[in-house]
């Protein structure tokens, strides 16, 4: 089946800049960059190193978002995704791909300034994310890049310190579980379009309801890991309140998913995931 062609790019410079920003997946980019920044503040590594960490992660996330839209452009065109700037003909695929390459170079450059340990860890996280965009999203292993990249995220804060160190095991484990939940939640809204263009990741193969259940299980496991790992370090009241909030939100979502899977279920997944992320940040401050 031939793909539908986009119209020529005729938008002015300002419009193309806005389109480029839209291609970066600004929501996830801001969330991940903010999480990295907060973890860096919690690690107490100093203002300059915090700023460098935020810059490195921001450029890295921009590269991931832009590479995703550039790689997916033919499929987005095929299913008529007019909400996607490339498919809508607002900006060219070549421009977005070029931006992804520049952002990747900048991300690794800033990472190198911080230190080789940080650069290595960030490079692995970015390679994992790019591998998802290029190939792994089509396979059962689609969840692995999210687990790997989010699992590394807490260590970026501690590896950016003057005396680099890997984050405590429980922070990495909680990050990985958060990544699993994020992935299974993220794919659900696009299941139909993805299926039509051959994308068959883990979420597509097991279906919407099992994906939601697995995501809730992941955030519950994540909050237990944080509670156990931070025992004696974080204030008990804060730790218990955060865990109770995650579990309450997740249980409500699980019950809803079993009875009537709908958009509310996936909003609850996202909410419980955000609470887990907040718990991870709060315990990093206390550790």
ZAVODREN-497807 format. One line per 5 residues: for each residue x, y, z of C-alpha. Coordinates in pm, 1 decimal. Each point is the difference from the previous one (the first is absolute). Layout:
// ZAVODREN-497807
X:Y:Z | ... $
// end
This chain:
// ZAVODREN-497807
0.0:0.0:0.0 | 144.7:336.5:-97.6 | 45.9:260.0:270.6 | -187.8:325.7:-18.4 | 231.6:287.6:-80.8 $
27.4:306.8:215.9 | -46.6:345.9:-143.5 | 310.2:213.6:-61.7 | 143.2:182.1:296.4 | -111.9:359.6:-38.5 $
-25.0:112.5:362.6 | 210.5:299.8:104.4 | 308.0:-22.3:220.0 | -192.1:49.4:324.9 | -245.9:-270.3:-93.1 $
280.2:-243.4:-77.5 | 165.4:74.1:334.2 | -326.1:-78.2:180.1 | -38.4:-313.7:-211.6 | 352.4:-108.0:93.9 $
-81.6:49.1:366.8 | -316.6:-206.3:-42.0 | 204.4:-280.5:-158.9 | 218.4:-13.1:310.7 | -284.9:-152.0:205.1 $
14.9:296.2:240.6 | -204.8:-161.9:278.0 | 228.6:-300.1:61.6 | 307.7:213.5:-71.9 | -92.1:250.8:271.6 $
-101.5:-269.1:248.9 | 319.0:-207.5:-37.2 | 224.4:307.6:2.0 | -174.1:136.5:309.3 | 29.1:-336.6:175.4 $
372.7:-12.4:-80.6 | 43.0:354.9:130.3 | -183.0:-72.0:324.3 | 203.8:-315.8:56.9 | 315.8:202.4:-61.1 $
-112.4:261.3:255.8 | -73.8:-281.4:243.6 | 349.7:-139.9:-54.8 | 147.1:334.6:105.1 | 254.2:19.8:-282.5 $
19.0:379.8:-26.4 | -166.0:257.6:-223.1 | 241.4:-27.3:-293.5 | -19.7:-377.8:-20.2 | -377.5:7.6:41.7 $
-23.8:242.7:-294.9 | 227.0:-219.6:-214.0 | -203.4:-309.6:90.9 | -325.8:170.1:-95.1 | 150.4:121.4:-329.9 $
136.5:-344.1:-88.3 | -328.9:-174.0:75.9 | -201.6:267.5:-181.9 | 207.7:-34.8:-318.2 | -21.2:-377.1:32.3 $
-377.6:1.8:33.0 | -32.0:237.9:-295.9 | 206.3:-242.2:-208.8 | -223.3:-289.6:102.9 | -322.3:186.2:-80.1 $
122.4:131.8:-334.6 | 142.9:-335.0:-105.8 | -331.6:-163.9:87.3 | -200.6:230.4:-226.6 | 256.9:-14.7:-280.9 $
7.7:-381.1:6.3 | -378.8:-29.6:31.8 | -77.5:253.5:-275.2 | -87.2:-253.9:-274.8 | -238.1:-183.9:233.9 $
-156.2:324.2:124.8 | -62.0:105.2:-360.6 | -148.0:-341.2:-83.4 | -263.9:26.5:273.7 | -66.1:371.6:-52.7 $
133.4:126.2:333.1 | -74.5:368.4:-64.2 | 94.6:73.7:361.4 | 358.5:-85.8:-91.7 | 183.3:297.8:-158.3 $
194.2:-208.6:-252.6 | -308.4:-190.3:-112.4 | -191.7:329.0:-18.8 | 266.8:147.0:-226.8 | 91.4:278.8:242.4 $
366.4:-99.6:22.8 | 219.0:-237.7:-196.4 | 116.1:-337.0:125.1 | 357.8:94.5:-90.7 | -9.9:308.6:224.3 $
-126.2:-199.8:297.4 | 259.1:-273.2:-56.5 | 275.9:262.1:-18.2 | -121.3:155.2:325.4 | 8.2:-343.3:164.9 $
360.1:-50.4:-106.6 | 110.5:343.7:122.2 | -177.2:-48.7:334.4 | 166.7:-339.5:45.1 | 345.8:147.9:-61.5 $
-72.1:281.1:247.3 | -129.5:-247.4:259.3 | 314.0:-211.1:-19.7 | 221.3:310.6:-11.5 | -145.3:144.3:319.8 $
11.1:-348.1:156.5 | 370.7:-19.0:-80.3 | 58.4:331.6:174.4 | -161.9:-142.0:314.4 | 219.6:-311.3:-5.4 $
60.6:-325.7:-180.8 | -208.9:-203.8:245.5 | -301.2:224.9:-52.3 | 58.0:0.1:-375.7 | 14.1:-380.4:-9.9 $
-319.4:-41.6:203.2 | -186.1:268.2:-195.2 | 124.2:-147.0:-327.3 | -139.1:-342.0:94.7 | -335.4:155.3:95.4 $
-19.1:188.6:-331.0 | 108.9:-301.6:-204.8 | -277.6:-197.2:169.2 | -259.6:268.4:-81.7 | 113.9:33.2:-362.4 $
-6.0:-380.1:-35.3 | -363.4:6.3:108.6 | -83.8:261.5:-262.8 | 182.1:-182.9:-277.4 | -81.8:-363.6:68.6 $
-98.3:-125.5:343.5 | -345.9:161.1:-7.8 | -95.2:-273.8:-249.0 | 92.6:-285.9:235.6 | -90.5:-165.7:327.3 $
309.1:171.7:142.7 | -149.7:348.7:-44.2 | -15.4:49.4:376.9 | 373.8:-60.4:52.5 | 124.8:342.2:-120.2 $
-236.9:175.2:240.7 | 115.3:-216.3:290.2 | 365.1:57.3:-90.2 | -20.5:376.2:-60.3 | -218.7:78.5:302.4 $
208.9:-235.4:211.2 | 311.4:201.0:-87.0 | -164.6:338.5:65.1 | 60.5:12.4:380.5 | 367.4:-80.2:-55.6 $
42.1:295.7:-235.3 | -46.4:226.0:303.2 | 263.8:-177.8:209.0 | 240.5:-56.5:-289.5 | -2.3:375.5:-63.7 $
153.1:61.6:343.1 | 363.7:101.6:44.5 | 51.3:-351.6:139.6 | -217.1:-209.3:-237.0 | -193.9:-293.5:142.1 $
-283.3:-224.1:-112.8 | -333.4:71.1:170.5 | -122.8:-245.8:267.0 | -143.2:-320.5:-145.0 | -352.4:79.6:109.3 $
-6.0:329.5:-189.2 | 104.5:-173.7:-320.2 | -252.9:-279.6:52.5 | -281.8:247.3:67.9 | 101.4:198.4:-309.0 $
-10.2:-314.2:-212.7 | -345.4:-93.7:129.5 | -120.7:353.7:-66.5 | 131.5:-37.7:-355.9 | -200.0:-320.3:-45.3 $
-316.7:178.2:114.2 | 70.0:300.1:-224.4 | 48.3:-220.8:-305.4 | -312.8:-209.1:50.8 | -202.9:315.8:58.3 $
150.6:191.1:-291.3 | -79.8:-251.3:-273.8 | -369.7:-45.6:76.6 | -143.5:318.1:-160.7 | 167.0:-87.8:-332.2 $
-76.3:-372.4:-5.7 | -227.1:12.8:-305.4 | 227.5:222.0:-211.5 | 308.9:-194.1:102.6 | -163.5:-333.7:-86.0 $
-93.7:137.3:-343.3 | 362.8:83.0:-74.8 | 163.3:-313.9:137.3 | 108.4:117.2:345.3 | -38.1:-300.3:229.4 $
169.0:69.0:331.2 | -76.2:-167.7:331.4 | -302.2:220.9:72.3 | -150.9:-71.6:-342.1 | 50.6:-375.2:40.4 $
-157.3:-35.3:343.6 | -277.0:258.3:-49.5 | -124.6:311.2:178.3 | -137.3:-150.3:320.7 | 297.3:-231.0:72.9 $
230.7:295.0:-74.7 | -180.0:211.9:259.1 | 10.1:-279.8:257.1 | 372.6:-54.9:-58.9 | 64.0:374.5:27.3 $
-181.8:21.8:333.0 | 191.3:-304.4:125.2 | 326.0:170.4:-99.8 | -73.7:321.2:191.7 | -109.1:-197.2:307.6 $
323.6:-200.8:-16.5 | 190.9:324.9:-48.9 | -143.5:164.1:310.5 | 75.3:-311.5:206.3 | 360.4:6.2:-123.8 $
36.1:367.4:94.9 | -160.5:-58.0:340.9 | 230.2:-292.1:78.0 | 313.5:151.0:-149.8 | -37.6:337.9:170.7 $
-92.3:-146.5:338.6 | 183.6:193.2:268.2 | 97.0:280.8:-239.6 | -326.7:169.7:-101.5 | -240.1:130.3:268.0 $
-242.5:-289.1:73.5 | -309.0:219.0:-29.7 | 101.3:128.8:-344.1 | 96.5:-346.1:-126.1 | -319.0:-162.9:122.8 $
-223.3:280.2:-129.8 | 155.7:-17.7:-346.4 | -26.4:-379.0:-12.1 | -360.2:5.9:121.3 | -88.4:254.0:-270.4 $
159.5:-210.3:-274.7 | -168.5:-318.9:119.4 | -342.0:165.3:40.5 | 15.7:149.8:-349.1 | 125.6:-325.1:-151.0 $
-259.7:-218.7:172.7 | -280.5:232.1:-114.9 | 135.3:-26.0:-353.2 | 33.3:-376.8:17.3 | -360.3:-40.2:110.3 $
-114.4:232.9:-277.0 | 207.8:-185.2:-258.9 | -154.0:-332.1:97.6 | -355.1:136.2:-16.5 | 3.8:261.4:-276.3 $
328.6:84.9:-172.1 | -18.8:358.6:-125.7 | 196.7:325.6:-7.9 | -42.2:47.6:375.1 | 203.9:-316.4:51.8 $
295.4:142.0:-187.4 | -29.4:336.1:175.6 | 26.5:-190.8:327.0 | 308.5:-182.8:-129.5 | 159.0:333.8:-84.9 $
-97.9:148.0:337.4 | 142.2:-290.4:197.9 | 317.5:12.8:-210.6 | 42.4:371.5:72.4 | -46.2:-60.8:372.4 $
266.8:-273.1:-16.8 | 232.9:244.4:-175.3 | -67.4:257.8:273.0 | 69.3:-262.4:265.5 | 330.0:-85.6:-168.2 $
100.0:368.5:-1.5 | -102.3:56.8:363.7 | 196.9:-302.1:120.3 | 300.3:110.3:-207.9 | -7.6:332.2:188.5 $
-18.0:-182.9:333.2 | 263.5:-262.4:-78.8 $
// end
